[in-house]
Each structure stands twice: as C-alpha cells, then as structure tokens.
Amino acid sequence: MTTATHTSEQVIALAKQYVIGNYTRYPVCLVRGEGSWVWDAEGNRYLDFFPGWGCGILGHCPPRVVAAVQEQVAQLIHVPNTWYTEPQVLLAKALSERTGWGGQCFFCNSGTEANEAAIKLARLNGKPKGKYKIVTMTNSFHGRTMGALSATAQPKYHAGVEPMLPGFLYAPYGDLDAVTKIVDAETCAVMLEPIQGEGGVNLPPAGFLEGLRALCDKNGMLLILDEVQTGMGRTGRWYAHQHWNIVPDIVTLAKAIAGGIALGGLIAKPEVAEKLKPGTHAATFGGNPVAAIAALATIETFETDGLLDRATHVGERFRARFTALKEQCPLVTEVRVKGTMIGLQLAIDGGPIVQKCLDRGLLINCTHQTVIRLLPAVNIPDELIDAGCDIIQEVLLNHQ
C-alpha cells in the first residue's frame, strides 16, 4: 500500500513551481520502499540496484534501523554538541574499534562536510610546518561545497564557480610516480578515494595505495582516504582500505553509515585529531541522537546477519553474471567489482540503457557517461540479483 496523497504528475508540477531545479529527476514520485523494492505514487514497483545513491546499504527501511529511530525520536531528537549523548559516544567507539587501528571521531551530516573537516584538519596539522597543499586525483569526487569541490579534480564541476580554493594539486589516479613528482615541501596531505566511485568504480592498481602510504611517511604528509562511498561494509570489509592493509591518518565517512539517515563524519589518528580544538570546527546536527542510533542499528544488522561476507558474495554473483554477459555483448568492455561496488564499462553512452531499465522496472545509475554503476543493498537476495541482471542483459543485447 502506498501513502501518496498526490499523483506523480501533481508532485512534479508542484516541484517545478516551488523547488529549485538543480537536479535532473526521473518523472516518477517514489512514496514507499522495502528492502530492494520501491513503489511510486501510482503503485508501480521497481527493483532498486542503486538505493539512496549508495546510502541504502541495507535496502529501504531496514527493520532494525526503523525500530531504533522510532524509539529514539520519542526520547530525544536533538541537543547541541555542548552536551554529551550516549548514542554518539557509542557510535564513535564502534567505528573506531572496527578500523583495527583506533582513532577518534568527528560527526557531521554528509560526505562533503566530512571532507571539508578532513581538509581543515590536514591544514591545521600542516600549518606549523608551513604545509598547506593537498594532492588529489583526477576523476575524483569529494563533494560540492567549495573546499571539497576544489579537491574534486574534475573541471566540469568547477565551471562557473571559479576561482577554486588554492592549494590543491591534481595527479592521475593510480600513477604513483606522478604523485611523487607533484609533492613539494608545502604539501601537507594526499587525499583520495581508495576506489573511485563517481569516477567510474576504478580500483587502485597493485601497490598504489601502499606506495602512497610510504610516500606520505617519507615526506611528513597525512594520508586521507575518502570512504564516503566505499565505507561501512560496502566492499566486504568495514572500510575498503582494509583490503590493502594500510593505515590512513584520516578516513571520511557518510552515505551508508546510518542506513539511510543523514550522517557523516571522520575518524583520525589521535595525534592528528587533537588539532581540532574547541572553536576550530563544528556541525550543529553532527552526531545527533537519531542519526547515531540509526548507525548503531546499521552496525548491529551487519554483524547479526553476517553482511560483510554477504557483500562479498553479492559482488561475486554480479561479477559472474556480467563477465558472462561481456562474452556475449560487445557493448560491455570491462567489469569492475569490489563487494557491492559494481561498474560495467560500456562502449556507448549509458543514459539510454538506464532509461530502458527504468521502463522495465529496474533502477540503475550511469556515471562518467559510459559506466553503469550499481550499489545494491548488501542483503539483496540472489533471486533479485538474477532478476535485475536479466533485465540489464536483455536491454544491452537488444540495444540498437
């Protein structure tokens, strides 16, 4: 049963009148979600392979998260960070313990805010040594506020809002020699996604992340990993960097961390974190009780239901399906998978493929024009994986 009081057409008309049009939206009003399914105002059902733009790591309305939030909103919704709250402290403990290297947490509301905090923290650490520059990678994506946008090495996102924040240097992702050459005595940090998400689900070449860690150690720089998309179990580990056995100085988180509730944050080594003293940074809603309790329920769901292992299984099932499809379909040129981060490189524009899948009741994403990007729920059943892959296969094999 849907809860809509307006048709999709009516909602779209209201949006055109009252909502700024900075998003490209599909002509559908979604009103309800459960697991890997969503329904529109007309009662049509869609299989969602991209729930919440990566936030719905447990699917839509995961039961433990729903129950925890319902209980918390009746008890305490928000108090400022001039007070202690139990959910925030317990969440910080849970996130820190799962890194394997400890760390202290700062909380905010989104990925771009988390990356802004990391940029500021890097400069606070570098300032006494005359360091302020940060190296980031081409095709990266760190957010749309001005600092995170400056860190995003994609000129198309800079257009019209220049000048960017000074002090950012760009190097090709995966090219350790290029990063080494661009570093100078004023460089305080290297910042990157361990696996590029918006850039096309790009995995690091062998030795790249380990080489960056060694380079940072040699030059007294911080290594900042943007795990906004890769973190919280997405790749089959709590944090993607754990696949490569490296220890960063700062990790940023958001998207899936609270199972669909808005929450962001970072974890930093204590000797790095100590530079965030009272007055240096803040977030009014950061780590509020509702968001923190949702994140704790997300962690509980992962551990109770064995979802780290499940994420690996899901990824391998997609890999098997798409590797077989690649053999049949010349439009598919590469398959890139790490847990439930899945990229299907196409030889054509992916936009029409997304639309044809939508027409058949499947929600997917296209990034960088030619990459079909999927971020399915880690608990999606095998039969739904197969059902969605059947649709993608049919669309690609019949595309003209």
C-alpha positions as a printed NumPy array, in Angstrom:
array([[  0.   ,   0.   ,   0.   ],
       [  1.32 ,   3.458,  -0.916],
       [  0.955,   6.562,   1.235],
       [  0.693,   9.074,  -1.624],
       [ -1.829,  11.898,  -1.465],
       [ -0.834,  13.255,  -4.899],
       [ -0.145,  11.63 ,  -8.247],
       [  3.349,  11.722,  -9.704],
       [  2.155,  14.291, -12.221],
       [  0.802,  16.554,  -9.473],
       [  4.019,  16.299,  -7.431],
       [  6.137,  17.107, -10.495],
       [  4.012,  20.177, -11.205],
       [  4.43 ,  21.409,  -7.623],
       [  8.162,  20.762,  -7.757],
       [  8.539,  22.819, -10.929],
       [  6.861,  25.716,  -9.165],
       [  8.48 ,  25.561,  -5.735],
       [ 11.718,  23.512,  -5.86 ],
       [ 14.931,  24.827,  -7.42 ],
       [ 15.715,  22.715, -10.472],
       [ 19.315,  21.81 ,  -9.722],
       [ 18.657,  18.066, -10.099],
       [ 17.857,  16.043, -13.196],
       [ 14.948,  13.925, -11.998],
       [ 13.079,  10.999, -13.479],
       [  9.343,  11.691, -13.938],
       [  8.39 ,   9.408, -11.065],
       [  7.357,  10.192,  -7.469],
       [  8.525,   7.436,  -5.129],
       [  6.448,   7.005,  -1.986],
       [  7.476,   3.776,  -0.279],
       [ 10.397,   1.386,  -0.01 ],
       [ 11.029,  -2.036,   1.475],
       [ 14.252,  -3.981,   1.047],
       [ 15.374,  -3.677,  -2.561],
       [ 11.936,  -2.56 ,  -3.786],
       [ 10.386,   0.907,  -4.146],
       [  6.892,   1.946,  -5.212],
       [  5.698,   5.091,  -6.962],
       [  2.56 ,   7.129,  -6.334],
       [  0.656,   5.065,  -8.881],
       [  1.56 ,   1.779,  -7.201],
       [  4.183,   0.67 ,  -9.727],
       [  7.016,  -1.384,  -8.215],
       [ 10.711,  -1.018,  -9.084],
       [ 13.732,  -3.166,  -8.252],
       [ 16.422,  -0.818,  -6.91 ],
       [ 20.065,  -1.599,  -7.706],
       [ 21.137,   1.897,  -6.574],
       [ 19.219,   2.517,  -3.325],
       [ 19.636,   6.01 ,  -1.958],
       [ 22.608,   6.825,  -4.212],
       [ 24.645,   4.433,  -2.083],
       [ 23.048,   5.348,   1.253],
       [ 20.662,   2.382,   1.342],
       [ 23.266,  -0.257,   2.063],
       [ 20.646,  -2.354,   3.895],
       [ 17.936,  -1.564,   1.366],
       [ 14.935,   0.625,   2.063],
       [ 13.561,   0.967,   5.596],
       [ 15.72 ,  -1.735,   7.247],
       [ 13.733,  -3.033,  10.263],
       [ 16.358,  -2.555,  12.995],
       [ 17.103,   0.978,  11.82 ],
       [ 13.389,   1.836,  11.635],
       [ 12.741,   0.488,  15.133],
       [ 15.776,   2.226,  16.647],
       [ 14.85 ,   5.583,  15.076],
       [ 11.2  ,   5.295,  16.106],
       [ 12.202,   4.69 ,  19.706],
       [ 14.836,   7.451,  19.729],
       [ 12.615,  10.198,  18.286],
       [ 10.205,   9.648,  21.142],
       [ 13.019,  10.006,  23.683],
       [ 15.459,  12.699,  22.455],
       [ 15.719,  14.113,  18.944],
       [ 18.484,  16.672,  19.159],
       [ 20.701,  18.542,  21.574],
       [ 23.79 ,  20.533,  20.576],
       [ 27.311,  19.245,  20.963],
       [ 27.786,  21.319,  24.098],
       [ 26.359,  18.193,  25.795],
       [ 27.295,  14.514,  25.766],
       [ 24.885,  11.953,  24.308],
       [ 25.206,   8.203,  24.709],
       [ 24.425,   7.177,  21.086],
       [ 27.137,   9.458,  19.677],
       [ 29.815,   8.172,  22.049],
       [ 28.849,   4.527,  21.487],
       [ 28.936,   5.063,  17.74 ],
       [ 32.384,   6.665,  17.894],
       [ 33.602,   3.653,  19.887],
       [ 32.08 ,   1.203,  17.402],
       [ 33.565,   2.925,  14.352],
       [ 36.98 ,   3.319,  15.95 ],
       [ 37.195,  -0.292,  17.116],
       [ 36.372,  -1.591,  13.645],
       [ 39.268,   0.208,  11.956],
       [ 41.832,  -2.062,  13.562],
       [ 43.991,   0.981,  14.293],
       [ 41.822,   3.004,  16.64 ],
       [ 41.15 ,   6.667,  16.06 ],
       [ 38.826,   9.403,  17.251],
       [ 35.654,  10.573,  15.527],
       [ 34.092,  13.846,  14.435],
       [ 30.497,  13.811,  13.187],
       [ 28.625,  15.943,  10.666],
       [ 25.79 ,  15.323,   8.217],
       [ 27.148,  14.453,   4.767],
       [ 30.134,  13.373,   2.743],
       [ 31.084,  16.83 ,   1.561],
       [ 31.032,  18.074,   5.172],
       [ 33.207,  15.147,   6.243],
       [ 35.729,  16.004,   3.543],
       [ 35.667,  19.696,   4.46 ],
       [ 36.554,  18.69 ,   8.012],
       [ 39.38 ,  16.478,   6.733],
       [ 40.79 ,  19.298,   4.593],
       [ 40.706,  21.671,   7.545],
       [ 42.286,  19.064,   9.831],
       [ 45.067,  18.419,   7.328],
       [ 45.879,  22.119,   7.121],
       [ 45.743,  22.535,  10.894],
       [ 48.34 ,  19.765,  11.146],
       [ 50.473,  21.163,   8.346],
       [ 50.393,  24.84 ,   9.294],
       [ 53.161,  24.75 ,  11.949],
       [ 55.477,  23.227,   9.329],
       [ 54.495,  25.633,   6.563],
       [ 52.491,  22.99 ,   4.735],
       [ 49.051,  23.571,   3.227],
       [ 48.853,  21.935,  -0.217],
       [ 46.833,  18.752,  -0.79 ],
       [ 47.277,  16.332,  -3.687],
       [ 44.078,  14.746,  -5.042],
       [ 43.378,  12.501,  -8.03 ],
       [ 41.881,  13.095, -11.458],
       [ 38.317,  11.776, -11.82 ],
       [ 37.888,  12.049,  -8.057],
       [ 34.725,  13.244,  -6.385],
       [ 34.781,  14.675,  -2.849],
       [ 31.68 ,  16.872,  -2.704],
       [ 30.109,  20.112,  -3.853],
       [ 30.946,  22.623,  -1.108],
       [ 33.872,  24.826,  -2.049],
       [ 36.714,  23.039,  -0.29 ],
       [ 35.571,  19.555,  -1.285],
       [ 34.802,  20.828,  -4.771],
       [ 38.327,  22.223,  -5.077],
       [ 39.608,  18.791,  -4.064],
       [ 37.472,  17.209,  -6.792],
       [ 39.796,  17.021,  -9.79 ],
       [ 37.105,  17.307, -12.457],
       [ 36.98 ,  20.733, -14.164],
       [ 33.383,  20.211, -15.305],
       [ 32.256,  20.599, -11.694],
       [ 34.271,  23.814, -11.281],
       [ 32.682,  25.594, -14.229],
       [ 31.059,  28.877, -13.276],
       [ 32.13 ,  28.96 ,  -9.626],
       [ 35.834,  29.666, -10.03 ],
       [ 38.236,  30.525,  -8.555],
       [ 38.7  ,  27.327,  -6.619],
       [ 40.269,  27.199,  -3.162],
       [ 44.033,  27.466,  -3.722],
       [ 46.462,  24.779,  -2.691],
       [ 45.117,  21.7  ,  -4.49 ],
       [ 47.346,  19.735,  -6.838],
       [ 45.982,  17.04 ,  -9.17 ],
       [ 47.639,  13.794, -10.246],
       [ 46.329,  10.847, -12.278],
       [ 44.661,   8.177, -10.144],
       [ 46.87 ,   5.108,  -9.961],
       [ 50.075,   6.882, -11.019],
       [ 52.424,   6.837,  -8.036],
       [ 55.264,   8.451,  -9.985],
       [ 53.055,  11.418, -10.906],
       [ 52.033,  11.92 ,  -7.283],
       [ 55.678,  11.712,  -6.193],
       [ 56.699,  14.365,  -8.707],
       [ 53.961,  16.821,  -7.739],
       [ 54.649,  16.683,  -3.981],
       [ 56.73 ,  19.557,  -2.622],
       [ 57.832,  20.966,   0.73 ],
       [ 54.463,  22.72 ,   1.182],
       [ 52.352,  19.583,   0.677],
       [ 50.542,  18.533,   3.846],
       [ 48.405,  15.627,   2.591],
       [ 47.386,  13.242,  -0.147],
       [ 43.61 ,  12.744,  -0.378],
       [ 41.798,  10.121,  -2.45 ],
       [ 39.04 ,   7.555,  -2.648],
       [ 40.57 ,   4.076,  -2.279],
       [ 38.132,   3.016,  -5.009],
       [ 36.798,   5.835,  -7.16 ],
       [ 33.011,   5.762,  -7.201],
       [ 31.609,   8.655,  -9.231],
       [ 34.738,   8.405, -11.387],
       [ 33.604,   5.02 , -12.686],
       [ 34.247,   2.349,  -9.999],
       [ 38.001,   2.496, -10.566],
       [ 40.08 ,   0.114,  -8.455],
       [ 43.648,   1.02 ,  -7.466],
       [ 46.479,  -0.734,  -9.304],
       [ 48.663,  -3.078,  -7.282],
       [ 50.965,  -1.229,  -4.897],
       [ 49.392,   2.205,  -5.431],
       [ 47.8  ,   2.719,  -2.006],
       [ 50.771,   1.146,  -0.238],
       [ 53.074,   3.415,  -2.223],
       [ 51.092,   6.493,  -1.223],
       [ 51.342,   5.492,   2.436],
       [ 55.134,   5.186,   2.115],
       [ 55.338,   8.499,   0.234],
       [ 53.351,  10.282,   2.938],
       [ 55.539,   8.795,   5.663],
       [ 58.696,   9.857,   3.861],
       [ 57.509,  13.447,   3.353],
       [ 55.685,  14.089,   6.633],
       [ 52.253,  14.206,   4.962],
       [ 48.88 ,  12.876,   6.011],
       [ 47.088,  10.188,   4.01 ],
       [ 43.356,  10.981,   3.817],
       [ 41.015,   8.31 ,   2.479],
       [ 37.571,   9.407,   1.346],
       [ 35.469,   6.342,   2.174],
       [ 32.135,   8.124,   1.835],
       [ 31.103,   5.582,  -0.806],
       [ 33.386,   2.65 ,  -0.01 ],
       [ 32.989,   2.558,   3.775],
       [ 30.55 ,   0.872,   6.15 ],
       [ 30.843,  -2.63 ,   4.743],
       [ 30.222,  -1.732,   1.102],
       [ 33.205,  -3.738,  -0.183],
       [ 33.044,  -6.67 ,   2.23 ],
       [ 35.23 ,  -5.038,   4.871],
       [ 34.171,  -2.32 ,   7.296],
       [ 36.498,   0.054,   5.447],
       [ 37.775,  -0.515,   1.925],
       [ 41.362,   0.325,   2.868],
       [ 41.419,  -2.858,   4.938],
       [ 41.702,  -4.83 ,   1.68 ],
       [ 45.153,  -3.32 ,   1.183],
       [ 46.443,  -3.479,   4.754],
       [ 47.291,   0.2  ,   5.001],
       [ 46.633,   2.589,   7.88 ],
       [ 45.443,   6.072,   6.857],
       [ 45.695,   9.162,   9.046],
       [ 42.108,  10.258,   8.342],
       [ 39.11 ,   8.371,   6.945],
       [ 35.911,  10.177,   5.929],
       [ 32.501,   8.516,   6.019],
       [ 28.867,   9.259,   5.111],
       [ 26.26 ,   7.74 ,   2.743],
       [ 25.628,   4.226,   4.136],
       [ 26.873,   4.86 ,   7.659],
       [ 23.389,   5.259,   9.18 ],
       [ 21.386,   3.006,   6.894],
       [ 19.733,   5.869,   5.018],
       [ 19.594,   8.538,   7.739],
       [ 21.765,  11.61 ,   7.088],
       [ 25.115,  11.276,   8.877],
       [ 28.732,  11.978,   8.014],
       [ 31.991,  12.003,   9.894],
       [ 35.645,  11.217,  10.014],
       [ 37.998,   9.031,  12.011],
       [ 41.518,  10.312,  12.632],
       [ 44.561,   9.091,  14.476],
       [ 44.571,  10.722,  17.937],
       [ 47.769,  12.66 ,  17.272],
       [ 46.141,  14.116,  14.142],
       [ 42.68 ,  14.6  ,  15.655],
       [ 43.996,  16.674,  18.548],
       [ 44.32 ,  19.712,  16.253],
       [ 40.511,  20.012,  16.139],
       [ 40.27 ,  22.021,  19.332],
       [ 37.149,  23.828,  20.572],
       [ 36.312,  26.618,  18.156],
       [ 38.196,  25.183,  15.16 ],
       [ 35.288,  23.223,  13.671],
       [ 31.694,  22.204,  14.372],
       [ 28.451,  20.788,  12.959],
       [ 25.182,  21.694,  14.657],
       [ 23.402,  18.442,  13.851],
       [ 26.561,  16.303,  13.743],
       [ 26.217,  13.026,  15.627],
       [ 22.681,  13.79 ,  16.791],
       [ 20.947,  11.003,  18.731],
       [ 18.632,   9.939,  15.896],
       [ 21.398,   9.608,  13.304],
       [ 23.79 ,   7.961,  15.754],
       [ 21.247,   5.376,  16.886],
       [ 20.482,   4.605,  13.238],
       [ 24.184,   3.994,  12.597],
       [ 24.439,   1.705,  15.62 ],
       [ 21.445,  -0.258,  14.328],
       [ 23.135,  -0.487,  10.922],
       [ 26.272,  -1.947,  12.51 ],
       [ 24.144,  -4.361,  14.552],
       [ 22.381,  -5.519,  11.387],
       [ 25.683,  -6.14 ,   9.624],
       [ 27.026,  -8.22 ,  12.47 ],
       [ 23.859, -10.121,  13.347],
       [ 23.111, -11.007,   9.735],
       [ 26.707, -11.663,   8.587],
       [ 26.56 ,  -8.961,   5.941],
       [ 30.284,  -8.359,   5.432],
       [ 30.552, -11.858,   3.975],
       [ 27.262, -11.325,   2.169],
       [ 28.637,  -8.204,   0.456],
       [ 31.48 , -10.275,  -0.979],
       [ 29.037, -12.95 ,  -2.151],
       [ 26.787, -10.37 ,  -3.807],
       [ 29.729,  -8.854,  -5.648],
       [ 30.904, -12.212,  -6.926],
       [ 27.422, -13.099,  -8.155],
       [ 27.26 ,  -9.837, -10.109],
       [ 30.777, -10.44 , -11.418],
       [ 29.845, -13.891, -12.698],
       [ 26.72 , -12.584, -14.435],
       [ 28.424,  -9.613, -16.046],
       [ 31.577, -11.498, -17.041],
       [ 29.359, -13.965, -18.898],
       [ 27.446, -11.052, -20.444],
       [ 30.703,  -9.457, -21.608],
       [ 31.434, -12.604, -23.625],
       [ 28.098, -12.236, -25.412],
       [ 27.823,  -8.466, -25.729],
       [ 30.465,  -6.272, -27.405],
       [ 28.917,  -3.193, -25.766],
       [ 30.435,  -4.345, -22.428],
       [ 34.183,  -3.733, -22.43 ],
       [ 35.112,  -4.235, -18.751],
       [ 33.602,  -5.415, -15.463],
       [ 34.891,  -3.85 , -12.216],
       [ 33.718,  -5.195,  -8.87 ],
       [ 34.642,  -4.875,  -5.193],
       [ 31.899,  -6.214,  -2.969],
       [ 28.737,  -4.278,  -3.722],
       [ 30.527,  -1.605,  -5.773],
       [ 29.935,  -2.694,  -9.337],
       [ 30.925,  -0.946, -12.556],
       [ 30.031,  -2.076, -16.055],
       [ 32.156,  -0.22 , -18.61 ],
       [ 30.267,   0.303, -21.859],
       [ 31.402,   1.237, -25.323],
       [ 28.354,   3.515, -25.648],
       [ 26.511,   6.224, -23.745],
       [ 24.861,   4.584, -20.747],
       [ 21.997,   7.073, -20.446],
       [ 19.635,   5.226, -22.798],
       [ 20.419,   1.961, -21.004],
       [ 19.365,   3.488, -17.675],
       [ 16.108,   4.681, -19.225],
       [ 15.333,   1.314, -20.813],
       [ 15.934,  -0.421, -17.48 ],
       [ 13.645,   2.086, -15.756],
       [ 10.965,   1.318, -18.345],
       [ 11.28 ,  -2.342, -17.3  ],
       [ 11.124,  -1.588, -13.58 ],
       [ 14.835,  -1.593, -12.676],
       [ 16.67 ,   1.383, -11.15 ],
       [ 20.372,   1.731, -12.023],
       [ 22.868,   4.571, -12.447],
       [ 25.243,   5.752, -15.147],
       [ 28.365,   7.696, -14.215],
       [ 31.04 ,   9.246, -16.441],
       [ 28.646,   8.764, -19.355],
       [ 29.743,   5.205, -20.137],
       [ 29.819,   3.317, -16.813],
       [ 26.768,   1.545, -15.429],
       [ 27.254,   1.891, -11.667],
       [ 25.432,  -0.341,  -9.212],
       [ 25.483,  -0.004,  -5.41 ],
       [ 22.93 ,  -2.632,  -4.397],
       [ 21.948,  -3.447,  -0.847],
       [ 24.34 ,  -5.934,   0.735],
       [ 21.373,  -8.089,   1.808],
       [ 19.71 ,  -8.279,  -1.61 ],
       [ 18.54 , -11.872,  -2.253],
       [ 20.195, -13.885,  -5.021],
       [ 16.93 , -14.189,  -6.94 ],
       [ 16.629, -10.396,  -7.149],
       [ 20.235, -10.09 ,  -8.323],
       [ 19.421, -12.514, -11.112],
       [ 16.141, -10.803, -11.959],
       [ 17.834,  -7.418, -12.313],
       [ 20.777,  -8.829, -14.243],
       [ 18.315, -10.484, -16.63 ],
       [ 16.851,  -7.042, -17.363],
       [ 20.274,  -5.451, -17.9  ],
       [ 21.277,  -8.338, -20.15 ],
       [ 18.099,  -8.094, -22.215],
       [ 18.485,  -4.33 , -22.625],
       [ 22.127,  -4.486, -23.666],
       [ 21.757,  -7.435, -26.017],
       [ 18.849,  -5.768, -27.769],
       [ 20.167,  -2.214, -27.773],
       [ 20.451,  -0.614, -31.19 ]])
